[in-house]
Amino acid sequence: MAGTVALSAVGQTTSAGANATPPAEVRGEVINAVTGSPVARALVRFNSRAALTDHDGHFAFPQNTDTTGNFMVVKPGFTASSDPLDSQNIFVQGDQLGGTIRLLLYPEAVLTGTVTSRDGLPLQGIQVIATRSVYDEAGSRQVPSGFTGTDTHGNFRMPVPAGSYRLSTVSAARDRYSGLSVLPATVPEKTSSNASENIRIHSGEELHFDLRPVTGVPHTVTASSDALPQRGMGFMRITATTTGGETMQLNALSSGSRGEIKMELPQGRYTLVARNGGPGAVSQAEAAVTVPDHDISGVVFRFAQVPAIPVEIQVDEDSIADAAQVPSSASQLSLTLQNDQQDLLVNDSTIRLTSLGGQTYGFVASPGSYRVLARGSGNWYVKSVAAGTSDLLQDGLTVAAGSSGMTIRVTLSDQMGSVQGGVKLNGTPCACWVYLVATRPSAQPVISMRSNADGGYSNSRVPPGSYRVVAFERRHSFNYADPASLSAFAAHVGSVTVTAAEKASLDLDAIPAAELIP
């Protein structure tokens, strides 16, 4: 599979002068980051020009007149760095163009496997999806990174970037080859003890998995509802969760004249959840159903409106800014709820604010457990989030079925501090990614920034608190909520305490991209 690969100018960290003289020729080499061997016939783009690397991985752009430029490379079988959020190109300027630029590419990993029924029958044409764990300032989520189908023998092969994954089969109400219903199957299997575990596959590695989804003869389940979709209210969405915890979205057909909803499921026990409506007006119903070896009816969806949770903004008493500068609504804070137990094939893990009318904003959240996240707004940051006597930053938010009357209170403060410092890579100042990771519960668990070409970084709007700080040559996502996530980089991790109206300083040694072989 061809990959568009971001470049890593490893070791090229000299300061770029504003009036630098363009080198007559820009040259470099493309290296396999895992083996250290040259990558031949990689297509390197430099601004509007392009060239293929030779047998030794070298490339050159003669008759150069540029002092700045962007690089990008394409090579089948290779991907970018280990970070899925990394840019697909890199900006290079000034003196960086004058030396030999060493560019790293990463071999793809390969997920292979076989999909069979529980009795060993190969399943043809079953869709298999690989979802990858991603972490950033907006929280954690699963994103699709690979998608393929099984052949006549039930086999599949899926090249993916190295990383952490869940591998799942996509459910089918009535498979076109076997005529059977195929329920989803996931690796690792979902249990209460491994809900957050993933498959870890390294660059150039190949792993094989056998997936054995439950199959069965599809039976029609007829349900009645007291709240069929209304015009302008969106569509009804129905999901079914198996006793094993796998969730799938059903293709349900409704009949407005008879008030019936029909769907197909194989024999088994399920929890059905139906949602109806759109932003700001959602109703939900739940029904337990046991499907025998024949069609059934009599399932009833009794809908109840999902209560909206208003969000109120208040200002901390220690704040000194003019009241006119306070964000006029919660929407300006990028406040979100994140459900870590989401199913990618069903819905997003992030619930965003919605208008409840006028200047009132809030969340429409189904029953579950959530974390509250936010970003600062200008001179303000989220100091605390509470509901009643509960500290939502510390304890999270639990939404119970049928709960109502809850209001989230967000307290803002303008009392922030500053952090500054310098970053060196192998002893030389460099442009790198700097991450401040809060050591206590915070609406902003991580703050990222870039150092400049001279290695300097600064941020004058940092909420007070203690932080662990680390710098990477390339963008590097990691599980910021897990204290152990930085243990592998302990020699590079610093600590800083930020105090309101004070300036903290910390110099860092960046972790080279060559040490982060995915």
Legacy VTK file of the C-alpha trace (Angstrom):
# vtk DataFile Version 3.0
C-alpha trace
ASCII
DATASET POLYDATA
POINTS 518 float
0.000 0.000 0.000
1.449 3.345 -0.977
1.995 5.785 1.837
2.607 9.514 1.826
5.381 9.910 4.350
6.341 12.916 6.412
10.035 13.717 6.469
12.270 13.936 9.485
15.293 16.199 9.110
17.288 14.356 11.737
20.275 16.246 13.033
19.671 19.310 10.887
19.012 21.727 13.725
21.177 24.770 13.039
19.599 28.190 13.285
18.186 29.589 10.066
19.217 33.118 9.203
16.575 35.433 7.814
18.847 36.422 4.900
20.506 33.042 4.349
22.139 32.438 0.980
20.453 29.572 -0.866
22.716 26.540 -1.351
23.479 25.795 -4.978
22.291 22.239 -4.444
19.969 20.620 -1.895
20.908 17.029 -1.203
20.167 14.276 1.258
19.398 10.621 1.817
16.344 8.552 2.705
16.918 5.874 5.338
14.851 2.937 6.601
14.410 3.912 10.267
14.284 0.274 11.425
17.181 -1.283 9.499
19.301 1.800 8.776
19.540 0.788 5.133
18.981 3.235 2.262
15.555 3.440 0.635
15.865 3.370 -3.143
13.350 4.894 -5.578
11.549 6.931 -2.961
9.865 9.957 -4.523
11.077 13.079 -2.720
9.247 16.370 -3.255
10.941 19.668 -2.487
8.649 22.639 -3.071
7.493 22.264 -6.710
10.299 19.871 -7.655
10.544 16.107 -7.343
13.265 13.478 -7.591
13.701 9.738 -7.035
16.358 8.431 -4.669
19.107 6.341 -6.257
20.259 2.848 -5.272
22.020 4.291 -2.208
18.991 6.310 -1.092
20.496 9.638 -2.176
18.589 12.520 -3.737
19.665 15.908 -5.040
18.064 19.098 -6.315
20.701 21.058 -8.304
20.415 24.685 -9.404
18.567 25.570 -6.223
17.391 29.130 -5.622
15.251 28.562 -2.511
16.190 29.349 1.089
13.083 27.640 2.488
10.942 24.740 1.434
8.676 21.813 2.209
9.651 18.173 1.812
7.358 15.220 1.257
8.076 11.665 0.144
6.048 8.778 -1.296
7.207 5.176 -1.110
5.000 2.059 -1.298
5.294 -0.057 1.844
6.375 2.824 4.091
4.542 5.236 6.372
5.268 8.397 8.321
6.486 8.489 11.890
4.841 6.579 14.710
2.436 9.451 15.335
-0.815 9.462 13.315
-1.195 13.209 13.916
2.215 14.113 12.533
2.319 16.463 9.561
2.786 14.953 6.120
5.468 17.490 5.273
8.198 19.354 7.071
9.307 22.931 6.642
13.046 23.465 6.215
14.785 26.810 6.057
18.098 28.621 5.896
21.258 26.764 6.889
19.335 23.490 7.157
19.338 23.251 3.382
23.106 23.507 3.171
24.025 20.168 4.746
23.116 16.590 3.988
19.522 16.135 5.072
18.845 12.678 6.492
15.242 11.585 6.135
13.705 8.601 7.954
10.926 6.386 6.609
9.159 3.648 8.558
8.187 0.250 7.096
4.499 -0.547 7.351
3.308 -3.224 9.739
0.946 -5.944 8.514
-2.104 -7.414 10.240
-3.168 -10.753 8.775
-5.755 -13.267 9.835
-8.578 -15.643 9.101
-12.276 -15.112 9.786
-14.285 -18.287 10.361
-17.592 -19.170 11.966
-17.594 -20.933 15.332
-17.863 -24.268 13.509
-14.807 -23.520 11.344
-16.528 -22.388 8.130
-14.417 -19.743 6.304
-16.359 -16.495 5.923
-15.900 -14.747 2.590
-16.363 -11.022 2.036
-16.416 -10.101 5.728
-15.177 -6.551 6.306
-12.359 -6.186 8.829
-11.410 -2.815 10.326
-8.370 -1.785 12.376
-8.896 1.165 14.715
-5.956 2.998 16.214
-5.576 4.723 19.569
-4.885 8.455 19.196
-4.147 10.976 21.945
-4.066 14.753 21.737
-5.243 17.866 23.562
-8.841 16.906 22.756
-8.475 13.608 24.631
-8.245 10.019 23.442
-10.166 8.360 20.666
-10.092 5.462 18.235
-9.678 6.281 14.554
-9.882 3.895 11.574
-6.478 3.145 10.056
-7.103 0.052 7.949
-10.036 -1.601 6.191
-10.178 -4.746 4.073
-12.300 -7.799 3.261
-11.735 -11.544 3.498
-11.122 -13.711 0.433
-12.830 -16.988 -0.471
-10.828 -18.771 2.239
-11.705 -16.214 4.908
-8.194 -14.757 4.878
-7.294 -11.072 5.049
-4.128 -8.982 4.871
-4.023 -5.361 6.029
-0.933 -3.086 5.927
-1.097 -0.409 8.639
1.248 2.113 10.260
2.902 0.752 13.386
0.891 1.487 16.514
-1.760 0.222 18.941
-4.937 -1.225 17.469
-8.190 -3.024 17.950
-9.118 -5.405 15.142
-12.824 -5.973 14.486
-15.107 -7.652 12.007
-18.032 -5.569 10.803
-21.439 -7.052 11.562
-23.760 -8.076 8.739
-27.500 -8.530 9.225
-27.570 -10.942 6.288
-24.235 -11.875 4.744
-24.476 -11.931 0.932
-22.361 -15.097 0.616
-23.633 -17.334 3.416
-27.040 -15.742 3.997
-26.296 -15.784 7.733
-26.224 -12.951 10.237
-22.639 -12.241 11.304
-22.066 -10.581 14.673
-18.951 -8.486 15.330
-15.803 -10.034 16.787
-12.933 -8.030 18.275
-9.273 -8.656 19.086
-8.437 -8.210 21.919
-11.812 -9.492 23.074
-13.794 -6.982 25.128
-13.873 -7.886 28.807
-14.190 -5.850 31.984
-10.480 -6.314 32.667
-9.004 -5.410 29.271
-11.377 -2.714 28.001
-8.460 -0.365 27.322
-5.946 -2.893 25.948
-4.856 -2.921 22.312
-2.744 -4.900 19.910
0.743 -3.413 19.701
2.417 -3.961 16.327
5.850 -2.608 15.460
7.232 -1.197 12.231
8.023 -3.995 9.768
6.272 -6.601 11.945
3.544 -9.013 10.801
0.968 -10.422 13.239
-1.702 -13.038 12.554
-5.094 -13.324 14.263
-8.004 -15.717 14.027
-11.403 -14.063 14.426
-14.458 -16.234 15.016
-17.628 -14.134 14.998
-20.927 -15.648 16.051
-23.107 -16.471 13.030
-26.673 -17.635 12.803
-29.842 -17.697 10.758
-31.308 -14.175 10.747
-34.719 -13.778 12.339
-36.994 -10.771 12.061
-37.560 -8.880 15.298
-40.605 -6.618 15.186
-40.802 -3.814 17.715
-43.317 -1.105 18.398
-42.479 2.432 19.397
-44.258 5.362 20.932
-41.912 7.857 19.221
-41.219 7.245 15.558
-38.898 9.804 13.897
-40.535 13.127 13.147
-39.736 15.389 10.244
-36.762 17.600 11.121
-35.887 15.464 14.176
-33.244 13.276 12.533
-33.387 9.485 12.206
-33.896 6.684 14.664
-30.705 4.737 15.292
-30.825 1.324 16.912
-27.879 -0.594 18.313
-27.689 -4.085 19.721
-25.178 -5.190 22.361
-24.450 -8.891 22.793
-23.907 -10.611 26.133
-20.203 -10.544 25.271
-20.185 -6.731 25.104
-19.958 -6.334 21.319
-22.096 -3.498 19.953
-23.414 -3.188 16.402
-25.658 -0.810 14.567
-28.793 -2.358 13.079
-30.440 -1.639 9.754
-33.913 -1.015 11.116
-36.917 -0.328 8.902
-39.862 1.572 10.322
-43.447 1.669 9.191
-45.071 4.937 10.141
-48.563 3.632 9.338
-48.412 0.723 11.794
-45.830 2.125 14.194
-43.561 -0.896 13.715
-39.790 -1.242 13.496
-38.287 -4.356 11.917
-34.704 -5.573 12.283
-32.819 -8.856 11.837
-30.805 -10.699 14.501
-29.640 -14.290 14.965
-30.599 -16.373 17.962
-29.265 -14.940 21.212
-29.777 -12.356 23.939
-29.334 -8.641 23.269
-29.777 -5.216 24.759
-31.355 -2.900 22.191
-30.898 0.856 22.478
-32.836 3.208 20.206
-32.082 6.909 19.863
-34.286 9.396 18.104
-33.800 13.088 17.361
-31.029 15.569 16.739
-28.835 18.076 18.613
-30.525 19.444 21.691
-33.562 17.118 21.529
-32.749 13.422 21.901
-34.977 10.663 23.209
-33.822 7.155 24.011
-35.332 3.764 24.737
-33.842 0.478 25.879
-35.224 -3.040 25.636
-33.842 -6.461 26.494
-34.696 -9.152 23.986
-34.091 -12.869 23.620
-34.266 -14.050 20.009
-35.266 -17.739 19.701
-34.981 -19.828 16.533
-37.841 -17.989 14.791
-39.194 -14.525 14.081
-40.586 -12.645 17.073
-42.658 -9.573 17.806
-43.844 -7.751 20.899
-40.667 -5.796 21.644
-41.633 -2.329 22.854
-39.490 0.818 22.793
-40.735 3.301 25.375
-38.903 6.525 24.700
-37.912 9.105 27.271
-36.202 12.358 26.505
-32.521 12.428 27.386
-32.292 15.332 29.847
-30.086 18.206 28.794
-27.374 19.216 31.263
-27.026 23.026 31.268
-23.602 24.587 31.687
-23.224 27.752 33.752
-20.153 29.998 33.657
-18.891 31.806 36.732
-15.705 33.771 37.432
-13.325 32.964 40.247
-13.246 35.647 42.931
-9.484 36.127 42.510
-9.804 37.132 38.854
-9.006 40.746 38.074
-9.860 41.145 34.376
-12.736 43.294 33.221
-16.016 41.358 33.238
-16.527 42.323 29.602
-13.596 40.055 28.703
-15.210 36.950 30.170
-16.356 34.431 27.508
-20.000 35.185 26.857
-20.959 31.522 26.557
-19.684 28.049 27.336
-19.243 27.386 23.616
-16.128 29.578 23.569
-14.328 27.194 25.944
-14.370 24.124 23.648
-15.868 22.261 26.592
-16.529 18.573 25.840
-17.471 15.337 27.541
-15.447 12.287 26.616
-16.664 8.731 27.013
-13.701 6.362 27.026
-15.941 3.347 26.416
-17.131 4.363 22.964
-17.527 1.926 20.101
-16.081 3.368 16.908
-18.635 1.625 14.705
-21.522 3.133 16.667
-20.708 6.688 17.663
-18.052 9.198 18.580
-16.528 9.273 22.054
-16.818 13.062 22.285
-20.011 14.920 23.189
-19.911 18.591 22.311
-21.900 21.493 23.611
-25.209 22.187 21.963
-27.471 25.209 22.153
-30.376 24.808 24.538
-31.926 28.084 23.423
-30.724 31.672 23.557
-27.307 31.932 25.198
-27.779 28.701 27.153
-25.557 25.779 26.240
-25.311 22.287 27.606
-24.751 18.588 26.958
-27.190 15.930 25.838
-25.457 12.817 27.154
-26.755 9.260 27.315
-26.196 7.271 30.518
-22.508 6.582 31.073
-19.303 7.864 32.633
-17.486 10.863 31.194
-14.423 13.050 31.637
-14.670 16.814 31.240
-12.170 18.489 28.920
-11.749 22.113 27.878
-9.319 24.498 26.296
-8.458 27.949 27.517
-10.198 30.951 26.009
-7.860 33.906 25.593
-6.886 35.128 29.039
-9.104 32.591 30.806
-8.751 28.949 31.808
-11.118 26.447 33.418
-10.169 26.365 37.092
-12.867 23.967 38.270
-15.899 22.037 37.051
-18.578 20.911 39.481
-22.079 19.452 39.626
-23.601 19.883 43.047
-20.866 18.894 45.501
-19.032 16.681 42.962
-15.664 17.750 41.573
-15.987 16.640 37.960
-12.292 17.101 37.184
-11.387 14.731 40.000
-14.236 12.238 39.850
-15.610 12.561 36.338
-19.273 12.846 35.436
-21.683 9.938 35.777
-24.980 10.268 33.943
-27.589 7.854 35.264
-30.655 6.702 33.356
-33.539 9.114 33.896
-31.411 11.621 35.790
-32.433 15.261 35.563
-31.996 18.548 37.367
-28.204 18.498 37.057
-26.286 21.663 36.182
-22.562 21.846 35.454
-20.825 24.897 36.921
-17.613 25.965 35.227
-15.393 28.376 37.140
-12.984 30.499 35.103
-9.863 32.297 36.233
-7.467 34.698 34.561
-4.686 34.019 37.076
-2.202 32.153 34.923
1.551 31.772 34.862
4.259 31.416 32.250
6.760 28.761 31.282
9.764 29.149 29.050
12.996 27.402 28.220
15.251 25.993 25.558
15.340 22.660 23.757
18.426 20.904 22.460
18.674 17.818 20.293
21.987 15.996 20.619
23.432 19.165 22.140
22.204 21.536 19.420
19.210 23.918 19.735
16.318 22.667 17.610
12.667 23.115 16.660
10.856 20.378 18.570
7.521 19.503 20.164
7.208 20.318 23.866
4.501 18.723 26.046
3.381 19.902 29.489
1.482 17.082 31.211
-0.529 18.053 34.295
0.171 15.876 37.338
-3.236 16.642 38.882
-6.751 16.416 37.418
-7.206 19.236 34.939
-9.564 20.288 32.172
-6.374 20.673 30.106
-4.410 17.486 30.896
-1.782 18.319 28.276
-0.505 21.507 26.676
1.653 21.242 23.565
3.802 23.833 21.840
6.657 24.114 19.358
10.087 25.477 20.050
11.557 27.750 17.399
14.588 27.068 15.188
16.834 28.359 17.997
15.290 25.936 20.485
13.362 28.528 22.451
9.811 27.914 23.646
7.412 29.910 25.797
3.777 30.020 26.815
2.380 32.893 28.878
-1.038 31.304 29.468
-0.428 28.185 31.509
-2.870 27.270 34.309
-1.158 27.094 37.729
-0.090 23.637 38.791
2.667 21.077 38.557
3.652 19.539 35.228
5.921 16.905 33.813
7.605 18.270 30.698
9.152 16.398 27.778
10.323 17.333 24.289
10.364 15.201 21.144
12.016 15.919 17.823
8.833 14.821 16.080
5.251 15.077 17.236
4.574 12.145 19.549
1.170 11.179 20.932
1.028 9.154 24.121
-1.525 8.380 26.808
-1.236 11.567 28.827
-3.672 10.281 31.462
-1.405 7.336 32.317
1.467 8.328 34.663
3.470 5.373 33.374
3.353 6.630 29.794
6.462 8.748 30.284
8.444 6.129 32.217
10.324 5.014 29.105
11.607 8.583 28.663
12.471 9.227 32.322
15.956 10.548 31.500
14.421 13.292 29.339
11.444 14.255 31.516
11.633 17.407 33.610
9.292 18.903 36.191
8.043 22.427 36.599
5.621 24.197 38.917
3.678 27.075 37.419
2.460 29.821 39.762
0.037 32.586 38.871
1.775 35.754 37.643
5.171 34.025 37.850
7.531 32.783 35.144
8.970 29.268 35.349
11.951 28.110 33.296
13.027 24.660 32.202
15.563 23.530 29.608
15.074 20.186 27.906
16.996 17.566 25.955
14.704 16.373 23.173
14.171 12.721 22.353
15.448 12.045 18.820
13.079 10.586 16.254
15.587 7.782 15.654
14.960 6.544 19.231
11.202 6.265 18.667
11.085 3.324 16.304
7.397 2.386 16.392
LINES 1 519
518 0 1 2 3 4 5 6 7 8 9 10 11 12 13 14 15 16 17 18 19 20 21 22 23 24 25 26 27 28 29 30 31 32 33 34 35 36 37 38 39 40 41 42 43 44 45 46 47 48 49 50 51 52 53 54 55 56 57 58 59 60 61 62 63 64 65 66 67 68 69 70 71 72 73 74 75 76 77 78 79 80 81 82 83 84 85 86 87 88 89 90 91 92 93 94 95 96 97 98 99 100 101 102 103 104 105 106 107 108 109 110 111 112 113 114 115 116 117 118 119 120 121 122 123 124 125 126 127 128 129 130 131 132 133 134 135 136 137 138 139 140 141 142 143 144 145 146 147 148 149 150 151 152 153 154 155 156 157 158 159 160 161 162 163 164 165 166 167 168 169 170 171 172 173 174 175 176 177 178 179 180 181 182 183 184 185 186 187 188 189 190 191 192 193 194 195 196 197 198 199 200 201 202 203 204 205 206 207 208 209 210 211 212 213 214 215 216 217 218 219 220 221 222 223 224 225 226 227 228 229 230 231 232 233 234 235 236 237 238 239 240 241 242 243 244 245 246 247 248 249 250 251 252 253 254 255 256 257 258 259 260 261 262 263 264 265 266 267 268 269 270 271 272 273 274 275 276 277 278 279 280 281 282 283 284 285 286 287 288 289 290 291 292 293 294 295 296 297 298 299 300 301 302 303 304 305 306 307 308 309 310 311 312 313 314 315 316 317 318 319 320 321 322 323 324 325 326 327 328 329 330 331 332 333 334 335 336 337 338 339 340 341 342 343 344 345 346 347 348 349 350 351 352 353 354 355 356 357 358 359 360 361 362 363 364 365 366 367 368 369 370 371 372 373 374 375 376 377 378 379 380 381 382 383 384 385 386 387 388 389 390 391 392 393 394 395 396 397 398 399 400 401 402 403 404 405 406 407 408 409 410 411 412 413 414 415 416 417 418 419 420 421 422 423 424 425 426 427 428 429 430 431 432 433 434 435 436 437 438 439 440 441 442 443 444 445 446 447 448 449 450 451 452 453 454 455 456 457 458 459 460 461 462 463 464 465 466 467 468 469 470 471 472 473 474 475 476 477 478 479 480 481 482 483 484 485 486 487 488 489 490 491 492 493 494 495 496 497 498 499 500 501 502 503 504 505 506 507 508 509 510 511 512 513 514 515 516 517
